[in-house]
Amino acid sequence: MADIHKHEPAEGGGERSELEIFRRQWDLYRKIIDNDYFHGADVYPVLNRYLKEEIQGPFRFLDLACGDASGIVGTLKGTQITHYHGVDLSLPALELAERQLQVLPCATKLEHADFTDAVKGQAHAPDVAWFGLSLHHIATPGKRDLMCDIRKLIAAEGAFVIYEPTLRDNEDLLAYLDRFDTLARSTWTACTPEELDMALEHVRSCDLPETGSDWIRLGREAGFSKGEELLRAPTDLFRMFAYRV
């Protein structure tokens, strides 16, 4: 059973507000995931293959912004994982993750924390760190700083893998957001108009993607010796990159 390490909110009422927000957004989130609008069906097999082929020997896995861990559990089956550590700010999501992780044949730990703080306080260096669809919420200088912290944290011969919204080279943010909006409104048919408006408002207010070239550059500036693109989603809205220590 996973041990959830809770970081108490600075002011009272935080957990109640978090639960209300979580419940309101959860149905929409599950609808998007269950209909594979973010292409997890393409991403997780590639990550599984990478862990089996590129990571030599047993490894410790750090899952940043892990959510309910529903996607990553199947990915880690059949690998040489020895320890799973998930970090997320949503306590309700971590409580769901606790149940999901019971099928893994390794020790697990769940931490209720901001990932920017969590990477600075690790007692054990992970061999692999994974970020799925959360790093893009940070501005470019913050991405660089966080990637530097992760580079310092990862064990020798380790890797950092991300799957994030990605601009085409020479595409600006507004053009990307318009492209995202057009595609979602024409293909996310399981969502109601109200749900689409909610999801796309989040994208327009929170998403700060980089170009593919800039994702590679940020890895180099953070001190990684190598960065490569592993996958491009069919929509070309998201891409997967791996960085090696």
URNORVEN-V765604 format. One record per residue. N is the residue number from 1. OMEGA is omega in degrees with one decimal (999 if undefined). Layout:
BEGIN
n={N & N}
omega={OMEGA & OMEGA}
END
This chain:
BEGIN
n={1 & 2 & 3 & 4 & 5 & 6 & 7 & 8 & 9 & 10 & 11 & 12 & 13 & 14 & 15 & 16 & 17 & 18 & 19 & 20 & 21 & 22 & 23 & 24 & 25 & 26 & 27 & 28 & 29 & 30 & 31 & 32 & 33 & 34 & 35 & 36 & 37 & 38 & 39 & 40 & 41 & 42 & 43 & 44 & 45 & 46 & 47 & 48 & 49 & 50 & 51 & 52 & 53 & 54 & 55 & 56 & 57 & 58 & 59 & 60 & 61 & 62 & 63 & 64 & 65 & 66 & 67 & 68 & 69 & 70 & 71 & 72 & 73 & 74 & 75 & 76 & 77 & 78 & 79 & 80 & 81 & 82 & 83 & 84 & 85 & 86 & 87 & 88 & 89 & 90 & 91 & 92 & 93 & 94 & 95 & 96 & 97 & 98 & 99 & 100 & 101 & 102 & 103 & 104 & 105 & 106 & 107 & 108 & 109 & 110 & 111 & 112 & 113 & 114 & 115 & 116 & 117 & 118 & 119 & 120 & 121 & 122 & 123 & 124 & 125 & 126 & 127 & 128 & 129 & 130 & 131 & 132 & 133 & 134 & 135 & 136 & 137 & 138 & 139 & 140 & 141 & 142 & 143 & 144 & 145 & 146 & 147 & 148 & 149 & 150 & 151 & 152 & 153 & 154 & 155 & 156 & 157 & 158 & 159 & 160 & 161 & 162 & 163 & 164 & 165 & 166 & 167 & 168 & 169 & 170 & 171 & 172 & 173 & 174 & 175 & 176 & 177 & 178 & 179 & 180 & 181 & 182 & 183 & 184 & 185 & 186 & 187 & 188 & 189 & 190 & 191 & 192 & 193 & 194 & 195 & 196 & 197 & 198 & 199 & 200 & 201 & 202 & 203 & 204 & 205 & 206 & 207 & 208 & 209 & 210 & 211 & 212 & 213 & 214 & 215 & 216 & 217 & 218 & 219 & 220 & 221 & 222 & 223 & 224 & 225 & 226 & 227 & 228 & 229 & 230 & 231 & 232 & 233 & 234 & 235 & 236 & 237 & 238 & 239 & 240 & 241 & 242 & 243 & 244 & 245}
omega={179.8 & 177.1 & -178.3 & 177.4 & -175.1 & 171.5 & -174.6 & 177.6 & -176.6 & -178.1 & -179.3 & 176.7 & -176.7 & -177.3 & 178.9 & 178.6 & 179.7 & -178.8 & 179.3 & 178.7 & -178.6 & -178.9 & -177.9 & -174.6 & -171.0 & -178.8 & 178.9 & 178.7 & -178.6 & 179.3 & 178.8 & -179.3 & -176.4 & 176.9 & 173.6 & 178.9 & 176.4 & 173.0 & 174.3 & 178.9 & 175.3 & -172.3 & -170.2 & 174.0 & 177.9 & 178.0 & 178.2 & 179.5 & 179.3 & -179.5 & -178.8 & -172.2 & -172.7 & -179.7 & -174.9 & 175.6 & 179.5 & -176.8 & 171.5 & -171.2 & 176.8 & -177.7 & -176.1 & -172.4 & -169.9 & -176.9 & -178.8 & 176.2 & -174.9 & -178.5 & -171.7 & -175.0 & 178.9 & 179.6 & -174.6 & 176.5 & 178.6 & 176.5 & -179.5 & -179.8 & 177.5 & -180.0 & 176.8 & 177.6 & 178.1 & -179.1 & 176.4 & 178.3 & -177.5 & 177.9 & 176.6 & 178.2 & 179.0 & 178.2 & 173.1 & 179.5 & -179.6 & 179.3 & -179.7 & -171.6 & -177.9 & -178.8 & -179.0 & -178.2 & -177.5 & 175.0 & -179.8 & 177.1 & 175.9 & -175.3 & 177.9 & -173.6 & 169.6 & -175.9 & 179.0 & 175.7 & -174.1 & -176.6 & -179.2 & -174.7 & -177.2 & 177.7 & -178.4 & -178.9 & 174.7 & 173.6 & 179.3 & 171.4 & -175.5 & 177.0 & 177.7 & 172.7 & 175.4 & -177.6 & -177.5 & 177.7 & -176.8 & 176.3 & -172.6 & 179.5 & 178.1 & 175.0 & -179.1 & -179.8 & -179.4 & 178.4 & 174.4 & 178.8 & 179.6 & 177.9 & 179.3 & -174.6 & -171.0 & -179.4 & 177.8 & -178.7 & -179.0 & -176.0 & 173.8 & -176.1 & -179.6 & 169.9 & -168.7 & 170.5 & -173.9 & 174.9 & 167.0 & 175.9 & -178.4 & 174.8 & 178.0 & -174.5 & -177.7 & 179.0 & 177.7 & -178.5 & 177.2 & 178.9 & 177.9 & -178.2 & -178.0 & -178.4 & -178.2 & -177.3 & -179.4 & -174.1 & -179.2 & -170.1 & 178.5 & -177.9 & 173.2 & 175.9 & 179.8 & 178.6 & 176.9 & 178.9 & -179.7 & -178.5 & -176.0 & 172.8 & 176.4 & -179.5 & -176.6 & -176.3 & -171.4 & -171.0 & 178.1 & -177.6 & 174.3 & 170.3 & 176.5 & 179.4 & -178.9 & 174.3 & 178.1 & -179.7 & 179.9 & 176.4 & 178.5 & 179.9 & 178.1 & 176.7 & 176.8 & -175.9 & -175.6 & 173.9 & -179.9 & 175.0 & -179.4 & -172.9 & 172.8 & -178.3 & 180.0 & 179.0 & -173.3 & 173.1 & -176.1 & 175.2 & -178.1 & -179.1 & 175.9 & 179.2 & 179.9 & 177.1 & 999}
END
